[in-house]
Amino acid sequence: MRTGDGTEDPFDAGAGGILRQPKAVWATAGASVVAFMGIGLVDPILPSIAKGLDATASQVSLLFTSYFLITALAMLVTGFVSSRIGGRRTLLLGLALVVVFAGLAGTSGSVGELVGFRAGWGLGNALFVSTALAVIVGAAAGGSAAAILLYESALGLGMACGPLLGALLGDASWRYPFFGTAFLMAVGFLCITVFLKEQPMPTRRTALLDPIRALGHGGLASAAASSFFYNYTFFTVLAFTPFVLDMSPYRSGAVFFAWGVLLAVFSVFVAPRLQARFGSLKVLGGSLLLLAADVLVLGYGGHTAAVVCTVLSGAFIGVNNTVYTELALGVSDAPRPVASAGYNFVRWFAAAAAPFFAPKIEEWSDVHMPFVVAAVTAVLGAAVVVVRRRALTHRAEELEPRHATEDGVTVFAG
């Protein structure tokens, strides 16, 4: 079935629609949901972990720092690995690492052990997530449009359900969410083993330094730099706000579940319509400025305002994730897997930095200042978009309103 503008409707229940996919696609998408759940899983239980392990907020926030620092570095090797052993084996390797390290995280006796196990978890997640969409598109029926939408829906569902699972299991013990994730990823491992056949090997092997070389392109470097600032803001909200809200795991999980729902809806449904009407760069610049205003109110408002602004930030983050994905994939002439790896290599360093610096900034000043810094970084991200708009408009007409490309590679928007 076609929509009013003549394009294929990915929700069509007919052949090739989002609901008519092979078991291999559903198995990979289901495992993707759990993989994305792992990012926000610890959000509602951060205070409980701090209490259980007699740790400070800055120490517990290292759970995000170690996870994303390893994820950033792993971006240089995921393409190298998958282009040599194939997509299926790369997925299984990533899942196996998550099962092992998530399970070990639940046995931690100190915050140092937990941070170390979380780093191993980040390596496994990087291998899995960086390969999942390529595998889904390769196995999907009826072209890439429905497969891309299915993947982005899995991303949003995982980001929404992670805090909820963390709250439900963490109310009994902070250890249970880690054991629960290990169990679910083990189920995903079995499903992919049974239902997913090996995908065709890439025609060209990726070298370790290819992603770094790709950043020599001005447009890709600009997108990565802008996203670096944006991700600092994003992960200040994700990793530091639970301490500011100071709520029970159930209440905090509900807040971040609502946040994740908005992220999913705005990423999959709203962002493409805004892009089609206003253009990618205007949408991105405006959304970044609105996010900056939102985090300022979050930092300086009362408790109710902080809850509302935390949930509302999911809308702006969802829009930003989609636009940055498309910019990074289409702005340069580098092969898209390589461009994606280079872009992720830069931006995940900000995701590692924000959880570390936000509690430190609070210790050096007050609870408001981390959000001031986060607002400034969002504005800096918008400033890069404005100053480097000529470099970022290369092939812009081709980008709107697509979510990804025929290569089946996306930029993980976590």
C-alpha positions as CSV (number, residue, x, y, z in Angstrom):
1,M,0.0,0.0,0.0
2,R,1.2,3.5,-0.8
3,T,0.8,6.6,1.2
4,G,-0.6,9.9,-0.1
5,D,2.8,11.1,-1.3
6,G,3.3,7.9,-3.3
7,T,5.9,6.2,-1.0
8,E,5.5,2.8,0.4
9,D,3.7,2.6,3.8
10,P,6.0,0.6,6.1
11,F,3.0,-0.1,8.4
12,D,1.2,-2.0,5.6
13,A,0.4,-5.5,6.8
14,G,1.0,-6.8,3.3
15,A,4.2,-8.4,2.0
16,G,7.2,-6.4,3.1
17,G,5.3,-4.4,5.7
18,I,6.7,-3.9,9.2
19,L,4.4,-6.7,10.6
20,R,5.3,-9.2,7.8
21,Q,9.0,-10.0,8.5
22,P,10.9,-13.2,8.8
23,K,11.6,-14.8,12.2
24,A,15.3,-13.8,11.8
25,V,14.3,-10.1,11.7
26,W,12.1,-10.4,14.8
27,A,14.8,-12.3,16.7
28,T,17.4,-9.6,16.0
29,A,14.9,-6.8,16.7
30,G,13.9,-8.4,20.0
31,A,17.5,-8.7,21.0
32,S,18.0,-5.0,20.0
33,V,15.2,-4.0,22.4
34,V,17.1,-5.6,25.3
35,A,20.4,-4.2,24.2
36,F,19.0,-0.6,24.2
37,M,17.3,-1.4,27.6
38,G,20.8,-1.8,29.0
39,I,21.6,1.9,28.6
40,G,18.8,3.3,30.9
41,L,18.5,0.2,33.0
42,V,20.6,1.6,35.9
43,D,18.9,5.0,35.9
44,P,16.3,4.4,38.6
45,I,18.6,2.3,40.7
46,L,21.6,4.6,40.8
47,P,20.8,5.9,44.3
48,S,20.1,2.3,45.4
49,I,23.5,1.2,44.0
50,A,25.2,4.1,45.8
51,K,23.6,3.1,49.1
52,G,24.2,-0.7,48.6
53,L,27.9,-0.3,47.8
54,D,28.5,2.7,50.1
55,A,29.5,4.8,47.1
56,T,29.2,8.5,46.2
57,A,27.1,9.8,43.2
58,S,30.2,10.6,41.2
59,Q,31.5,7.0,41.8
60,V,28.3,5.4,40.7
61,S,28.0,7.7,37.7
62,L,31.2,5.9,36.4
63,L,28.8,3.1,35.4
64,F,27.9,5.3,32.4
65,T,31.5,6.6,31.9
66,S,33.1,3.1,31.7
67,Y,30.3,1.8,29.5
68,F,30.4,4.6,26.9
69,L,34.2,5.1,27.0
70,I,34.6,1.4,25.9
71,T,31.8,1.9,23.5
72,A,33.6,4.8,21.9
73,L,36.8,3.0,21.5
74,A,35.0,-0.1,20.3
75,M,33.7,1.8,17.3
76,L,37.2,1.6,15.8
77,V,37.0,-2.2,15.9
78,T,33.4,-3.2,15.3
79,G,33.7,-2.8,11.5
80,F,37.1,-4.4,11.5
81,V,35.6,-7.5,13.3
82,S,32.3,-7.8,11.4
83,S,33.9,-7.4,8.0
84,R,36.1,-10.4,8.9
85,I,33.8,-12.8,10.8
86,G,30.4,-11.8,9.4
87,G,27.3,-10.1,10.9
88,R,25.8,-13.2,12.6
89,R,29.0,-14.1,14.5
90,T,29.5,-10.5,15.5
91,L,26.0,-10.3,16.9
92,L,26.5,-13.6,18.9
93,L,29.9,-12.4,20.2
94,G,28.4,-9.2,21.4
95,L,25.5,-10.9,23.0
96,A,27.7,-13.4,24.7
97,L,29.8,-10.6,26.2
98,V,26.7,-8.8,27.5
99,V,25.4,-12.0,29.1
100,V,28.7,-12.7,30.9
101,F,29.4,-9.1,32.1
102,A,25.8,-8.2,33.0
103,G,25.7,-11.4,35.1
104,L,29.0,-10.5,36.7
105,A,27.8,-7.0,37.4
106,G,25.1,-8.4,39.6
107,T,27.6,-10.2,41.7
108,S,29.8,-7.1,42.3
109,G,31.1,-6.5,45.8
110,S,32.4,-3.0,45.2
111,V,31.6,-0.1,42.9
112,G,35.0,-0.6,41.3
113,E,34.1,-4.2,40.3
114,L,30.7,-2.9,39.0
115,V,32.3,-0.2,36.9
116,G,34.7,-2.7,35.4
117,F,32.0,-5.2,34.5
118,R,30.0,-2.4,33.0
119,A,32.9,-1.6,30.7
120,G,32.9,-5.2,29.4
121,W,29.2,-4.9,28.9
122,G,29.8,-1.8,26.8
123,L,32.1,-3.7,24.5
124,G,29.6,-6.4,23.9
125,N,26.8,-3.9,23.4
126,A,28.9,-2.0,20.9
127,L,29.6,-5.1,18.8
128,F,25.9,-6.0,18.8
129,V,24.3,-2.6,18.2
130,S,26.7,-1.5,15.5
131,T,25.8,-4.6,13.5
132,A,22.1,-5.2,14.3
133,L,20.6,-2.8,11.7
134,A,22.8,-4.1,8.9
135,V,21.6,-7.6,9.8
136,I,18.0,-6.6,10.0
137,V,18.0,-4.9,6.7
138,G,19.8,-7.8,5.1
139,A,17.3,-10.3,6.3
140,A,14.1,-8.1,5.9
141,A,11.4,-8.7,3.4
142,G,10.3,-5.9,1.1
143,G,13.1,-3.4,1.2
144,S,14.8,-1.4,3.9
145,A,12.0,1.1,4.9
146,A,10.0,-1.2,7.1
147,A,13.2,-2.7,8.6
148,I,14.6,0.7,9.4
149,L,11.4,1.6,11.2
150,L,11.4,-1.7,13.0
151,Y,14.9,-1.0,14.3
152,E,14.2,2.5,15.4
153,S,11.0,1.3,17.1
154,A,13.2,-1.3,18.9
155,L,15.6,1.5,19.9
156,G,12.8,3.6,21.4
157,L,11.1,0.7,23.1
158,G,14.3,-0.4,24.7
159,M,15.1,3.2,25.9
160,A,11.6,3.4,27.4
161,C,11.5,0.0,29.0
162,G,15.0,-0.1,30.4
163,P,14.3,2.3,33.3
164,L,11.0,0.5,33.9
165,L,12.7,-2.9,34.1
166,G,15.3,-1.4,36.3
167,A,12.7,0.0,38.7
168,L,10.6,-3.2,38.9
169,L,13.5,-5.5,39.6
170,G,15.6,-3.0,41.4
171,D,12.9,-2.4,44.0
172,A,13.8,-5.7,45.5
173,S,17.5,-5.5,45.0
174,W,19.8,-3.3,42.8
175,R,21.4,-6.6,41.7
176,Y,18.3,-8.1,40.1
177,P,18.2,-5.8,37.0
178,F,21.7,-7.0,36.0
179,F,20.7,-10.6,36.3
180,G,17.5,-9.9,34.4
181,T,19.4,-8.4,31.5
182,A,21.8,-11.3,31.4
183,F,18.8,-13.7,31.2
184,L,17.0,-11.7,28.5
185,M,20.2,-11.4,26.4
186,A,20.8,-15.2,26.7
187,V,17.3,-15.7,25.3
188,G,18.2,-13.3,22.5
189,F,21.4,-15.3,21.9
190,L,19.4,-18.5,21.5
191,C,16.8,-16.9,19.2
192,I,19.5,-15.5,16.9
193,T,21.4,-18.8,16.9
194,V,18.2,-20.7,15.8
195,F,16.5,-18.2,13.4
196,L,19.3,-16.1,11.8
197,K,21.4,-17.5,9.1
198,E,24.8,-16.1,8.3
199,Q,24.7,-12.9,6.2
200,P,26.8,-12.4,3.1
201,M,30.3,-11.2,3.9
202,P,31.2,-7.6,3.0
203,T,33.0,-7.1,-0.3
204,R,35.6,-4.9,1.4
205,R,37.3,-5.3,4.7
206,T,37.3,-2.3,7.1
207,A,40.7,-1.2,8.4
208,L,41.1,0.0,12.0
209,L,42.0,3.5,11.0
210,D,39.3,3.9,8.3
211,P,36.8,5.7,10.7
212,I,39.5,8.2,11.8
213,R,40.4,8.9,8.1
214,A,36.7,9.5,7.4
215,L,36.6,12.3,9.9
216,G,38.9,14.2,7.6
217,H,35.8,15.2,5.7
218,G,34.6,18.6,6.9
219,G,30.9,17.7,6.9
220,L,31.3,14.5,8.9
221,A,33.7,16.2,11.3
222,S,31.2,19.0,11.8
223,A,28.3,16.6,12.5
224,A,30.5,14.7,15.0
225,A,31.6,17.9,16.8
226,S,28.0,19.1,17.1
227,S,26.8,15.8,18.3
228,F,29.6,15.6,20.8
229,F,28.3,18.8,22.5
230,Y,24.7,17.5,22.2
231,N,25.5,14.1,23.8
232,Y,27.1,15.8,26.8
233,T,23.7,17.4,27.4
234,F,21.8,14.2,26.7
235,F,23.8,12.2,29.1
236,T,23.8,14.8,31.8
237,V,20.0,14.4,31.8
238,L,20.2,10.6,31.7
239,A,22.9,10.0,34.3
240,F,22.7,12.9,36.7
241,T,19.0,13.7,36.9
242,P,18.1,10.6,39.0
243,F,20.1,12.0,41.8
244,V,18.4,15.4,41.5
245,L,14.9,13.8,41.4
246,D,15.8,11.7,44.5
247,M,12.8,9.4,44.0
248,S,12.1,5.7,44.7
249,P,13.0,3.3,42.0
250,Y,9.4,2.9,41.0
251,R,8.8,6.6,40.6
252,S,12.1,7.3,38.9
253,G,11.5,4.4,36.5
254,A,8.0,5.8,35.6
255,V,9.6,9.2,34.9
256,F,12.2,7.7,32.6
257,F,9.7,5.4,31.0
258,A,7.6,8.4,30.0
259,W,10.8,10.1,28.8
260,G,11.6,7.0,26.6
261,V,8.1,6.9,25.1
262,L,8.5,10.6,24.0
263,L,11.9,9.8,22.6
264,A,10.5,6.9,20.6
265,V,7.5,8.8,19.3
266,F,9.4,11.9,18.3
267,S,12.3,9.9,16.8
268,V,10.2,7.7,14.6
269,F,7.1,9.7,13.8
270,V,7.6,13.5,14.5
271,A,11.2,14.1,13.3
272,P,10.7,13.0,9.7
273,R,7.6,15.2,9.3
274,L,9.5,18.2,10.8
275,Q,12.4,17.6,8.5
276,A,10.2,17.4,5.4
277,R,8.6,20.7,6.3
278,F,11.4,22.8,7.6
279,G,14.7,21.1,6.6
280,S,17.1,19.0,8.7
281,L,19.4,21.8,9.9
282,K,16.6,24.2,11.0
283,V,14.9,21.4,12.9
284,L,18.2,20.4,14.5
285,G,19.2,23.9,15.5
286,G,15.8,24.7,16.9
287,S,15.6,21.4,18.8
288,L,19.0,21.9,20.4
289,L,18.0,25.4,21.6
290,L,14.8,24.1,23.0
291,L,16.7,21.3,24.8
292,A,19.0,24.0,26.3
293,A,16.1,25.9,27.7
294,D,14.5,22.7,29.0
295,V,17.6,21.6,31.0
296,L,17.9,25.1,32.5
297,V,14.4,24.9,33.8
298,L,15.1,21.4,35.0
299,G,18.1,22.6,37.0
300,Y,16.5,25.7,38.5
301,G,12.8,24.8,38.8
302,G,11.1,23.0,41.7
303,H,10.7,19.2,41.9
304,T,7.6,19.1,39.7
305,A,9.3,21.3,37.1
306,A,12.3,18.9,37.1
307,V,10.0,15.9,36.6
308,V,8.1,17.6,33.7
309,C,11.3,18.8,32.0
310,T,13.0,15.4,32.3
311,V,10.1,13.8,30.5
312,L,9.9,16.6,28.0
313,S,13.6,16.4,27.1
314,G,12.8,13.0,25.6
315,A,10.9,14.8,22.7
316,F,13.9,17.0,21.8
317,I,16.4,14.1,22.2
318,G,14.3,11.9,19.9
319,V,14.2,14.6,17.2
320,N,18.0,15.2,17.6
321,N,18.9,11.5,17.4
322,T,17.1,11.1,14.1
323,V,18.5,14.2,12.4
324,Y,22.1,13.5,13.6
325,T,21.8,9.9,12.3
326,E,20.9,11.1,8.8
327,L,23.5,13.8,8.7
328,A,26.3,11.5,9.7
329,L,25.3,8.9,7.2
330,G,24.8,11.2,4.2
331,V,27.1,14.2,4.6
332,S,30.3,12.6,3.4
333,D,31.3,10.3,0.6
334,A,32.9,7.7,2.9
335,P,31.3,4.3,3.0
336,R,28.4,4.6,5.5
337,P,29.6,1.9,7.9
338,V,32.9,3.7,8.1
339,A,31.3,7.2,8.5
340,S,29.0,5.8,11.2
341,A,32.0,4.4,13.1
342,G,34.0,7.6,12.9
343,Y,31.0,9.7,14.0
344,N,30.2,7.4,17.0
345,F,33.9,7.3,18.0
346,V,33.7,11.1,18.6
347,R,30.3,11.5,20.1
348,W,30.4,8.6,22.6
349,F,33.3,10.3,24.4
350,A,30.8,13.0,25.4
351,A,28.5,10.3,26.7
352,A,31.4,9.0,28.8
353,A,32.4,12.5,30.0
354,A,29.0,13.9,31.1
355,P,28.3,11.2,33.8
356,F,31.8,11.8,35.3
357,F,31.8,15.6,35.2
358,A,28.2,16.4,36.2
359,P,28.6,15.1,39.8
360,K,32.0,16.7,40.0
361,I,30.7,20.1,38.9
362,E,28.0,19.8,41.6
363,E,30.7,19.1,44.2
364,W,32.7,22.1,43.1
365,S,29.7,24.4,42.9
366,D,26.0,23.5,43.5
367,V,23.3,21.3,42.1
368,H,22.2,23.9,39.4
369,M,25.6,24.3,37.7
370,P,25.7,20.9,35.9
371,F,22.5,21.8,34.1
372,V,23.9,25.2,33.2
373,V,26.9,23.5,31.6
374,A,24.6,21.1,29.8
375,A,22.5,24.0,28.5
376,V,25.7,25.6,27.2
377,T,26.9,22.5,25.4
378,A,23.5,22.2,23.7
379,V,23.9,25.8,22.5
380,L,27.4,25.0,21.3
381,G,26.0,22.1,19.3
382,A,23.5,24.5,17.7
383,A,26.3,27.0,17.0
384,V,28.3,24.3,15.1
385,V,25.3,23.6,13.0
386,V,24.9,27.3,12.1
387,V,28.6,28.0,11.5
388,R,29.2,24.9,9.5
389,R,25.8,24.7,7.7
390,R,27.4,24.8,4.2
391,A,29.5,21.7,5.0
392,L,26.5,20.0,6.5
393,T,24.2,20.6,3.6
394,H,26.1,18.3,1.2
395,R,23.5,16.0,-0.3
396,A,20.9,17.4,2.2
397,E,18.1,17.0,-0.4
398,E,18.7,13.3,-0.4
399,L,18.5,13.1,3.4
400,E,14.9,14.2,3.9
401,P,12.9,12.5,5.1
402,R,14.8,9.2,5.1
403,H,15.9,7.5,8.3
404,A,18.8,5.5,6.9
405,T,20.1,4.0,3.7
406,E,20.4,1.0,1.5
407,D,23.6,0.0,3.3
408,G,21.6,-0.9,6.3
409,V,23.9,1.0,8.7
410,T,22.7,3.5,11.3
411,V,24.2,5.7,13.9
412,F,23.1,4.4,17.2
413,A,21.0,7.1,18.8
414,G,21.2,6.2,22.5
